[in-house]
């Protein structure tokens, strides 16, 4: 049997082999939609943090941080969280994906805001 006679059959078979794409849930991410980076916040008002997260295969839930201090543990992967009043100055608000042991897995988003 010559190679040239079986190649068309091999190529035809390859056309019908489904390619496995990674599932959307395999790609962990965090998205903060509010407040926006650079926002000016009122020091006398509570701030509503709006977020969504996909923890991926290594993550479980998310934690909220203000200036590297944990302020909330959230098991809801999409929603909002009300931050207590923030001290005046530049603040860094982060949402980080953590595993079941509450250890960050390296997936996060942060926004820098100014509190006046």
C-alpha positions as CSV (number, residue, x, y, z in Angstrom):
1,X,0.0,0.0,0.0
2,X,1.4,3.3,-1.0
3,X,1.4,6.3,1.3
4,X,-0.2,8.5,-1.3
5,X,-3.3,6.2,-1.3
6,X,-3.9,6.4,2.4
7,X,-3.1,10.1,3.0
8,X,-6.5,11.4,1.8
9,X,-8.3,9.1,4.2
10,X,-6.1,10.2,7.1
11,X,-6.7,13.9,6.3
12,X,-10.4,13.3,6.0
13,X,-10.5,11.6,9.4
14,X,-8.6,14.5,11.0
15,X,-11.2,16.9,9.8
16,X,-13.9,15.2,11.9
17,X,-11.8,15.0,15.1
18,X,-13.2,17.6,17.6
19,X,-10.5,19.8,19.1
20,X,-10.8,20.1,22.8
21,X,-10.9,23.7,23.9
22,X,-10.4,24.6,27.6
23,X,-13.7,25.2,29.3
24,X,-14.5,28.8,30.2
25,X,-14.4,27.9,33.9
26,X,-10.8,26.9,33.6
27,X,-9.8,30.5,33.1
28,X,-9.8,32.2,36.5
29,X,-10.4,35.9,36.6
30,X,-11.7,38.8,38.7
31,X,-13.4,41.9,37.4
32,X,-14.2,44.9,39.5
33,X,-16.9,47.1,37.8
34,X,-17.3,49.6,40.7
35,X,-15.6,51.6,41.9
36,X,-13.6,52.5,38.8
37,X,-9.9,53.1,38.9
38,X,-9.2,56.7,39.9
39,X,-12.6,57.2,41.4
40,X,-13.0,59.9,44.1
41,X,-14.9,58.5,47.0
42,X,-16.6,60.2,50.0
43,X,-14.8,59.5,53.3
44,X,-18.2,59.8,55.1
45,X,-20.0,57.3,52.9
46,X,-19.9,53.6,52.5
47,X,-18.6,52.3,49.2
48,X,-20.4,49.6,47.2
49,X,-17.9,47.2,45.5
50,X,-19.3,45.5,42.5
51,X,-17.4,42.4,41.2
52,X,-17.5,39.1,39.4
53,X,-15.1,36.2,39.6
54,X,-14.5,32.8,38.1
55,X,-12.2,30.9,40.5
56,X,-11.0,28.3,38.0
57,X,-9.9,24.8,39.0
58,X,-7.5,26.0,41.7
59,X,-9.7,28.6,43.4
60,X,-12.8,28.4,45.6
61,X,-14.0,31.8,46.6
62,X,-12.8,35.5,46.9
63,X,-11.5,37.8,49.6
64,X,-11.7,41.6,49.6
65,X,-8.7,43.7,50.7
66,X,-8.2,47.4,51.3
67,X,-4.6,48.4,51.4
68,X,-3.5,44.8,51.8
69,X,-5.8,44.3,54.8
70,X,-8.5,41.6,54.4
71,X,-11.9,43.1,55.0
72,X,-14.3,40.5,53.6
73,X,-14.7,36.8,52.6
74,X,-17.2,36.3,49.8
75,X,-18.6,33.0,48.6
76,X,-20.8,34.6,46.1
77,X,-18.9,34.9,42.8
78,X,-20.9,37.8,41.4
79,X,-22.5,40.6,43.3
80,X,-21.6,43.5,45.5
81,X,-20.0,44.1,48.9
82,X,-20.4,47.2,51.0
83,X,-17.1,48.5,52.3
84,X,-17.1,50.4,55.5
85,X,-16.1,54.1,55.4
86,X,-12.6,54.5,54.2
87,X,-10.0,56.9,55.7
88,X,-9.0,59.8,53.4
89,X,-6.1,59.3,51.0
90,X,-5.2,56.9,48.2
91,X,-6.6,53.4,48.8
92,X,-6.1,50.2,46.9
93,X,-9.1,47.9,46.8
94,X,-8.6,44.3,45.7
95,X,-10.6,41.2,45.1
96,X,-8.5,38.0,45.1
97,X,-9.4,34.5,44.3
98,X,-8.4,32.1,47.1
99,X,-8.5,28.3,47.5
100,X,-10.4,26.4,50.2
101,X,-7.6,27.1,52.7
102,X,-8.1,30.8,52.1
103,X,-4.7,31.2,50.3
104,X,-4.6,33.6,47.3
105,X,-3.9,31.7,44.1
106,X,-2.5,34.7,42.2
107,X,-5.7,35.8,40.4
108,X,-6.9,39.2,41.4
109,X,-7.9,42.7,40.3
110,X,-7.3,45.9,42.2
111,X,-8.4,49.4,41.8
112,X,-6.7,52.5,43.2
113,X,-9.1,55.2,44.4
114,X,-8.9,58.5,46.2
115,X,-11.0,59.0,49.4
116,X,-11.7,62.6,50.2
